[in-house]
Amino acid sequence: MANFTYQVVGYSGTDITFSAPTGGAVADSVASPDDKGFLWVENAAAGGTITVTVHVPGTVFGVAPTSPAVSVPDGERRLIGPFPLQLGNTAALGAVVLSITGTMTGVTAAAVKVP
């Protein structure tokens, strides 16, 4: 499981470090929710479109909310978020739980937040 921790984007510029996600059902996470936090996903290879699903924990009035799913086609990137407090999953020690499906070759990601 890849657990991404936030890299703070500052006014003087930040060299963001990307790493490969694990991929698969509930196999990746962002360390904690943050109203100013995002997941930056890049799909650099020609392995096909990937889908990033942000799992919304719990229920609202007994109904499970829809978990947003974002498609990232070949050669494109997406900034997904923000991740408010309500996305913290207590079963995952408060982390934001993600599923990334599709061919993972050439896929990298980084958790970023603004000050």
Secondary structure as UniProt FT lines:
FT   STRAND          2..4
FT   STRAND          6..8
FT   TURN            11..12
FT   STRAND          24..30
FT   TURN            35..36
FT   STRAND          37..43
FT   STRAND          50..54
FT   TURN            61..62
FT   STRAND          69..72
FT   TURN            74..75
FT   STRAND          76..80
FT   HELIX           85..87
FT   HELIX           90..92
FT   TURN            93..94
FT   STRAND          95..101
FT   TURN            105..106
FT   STRAND          107..113
//
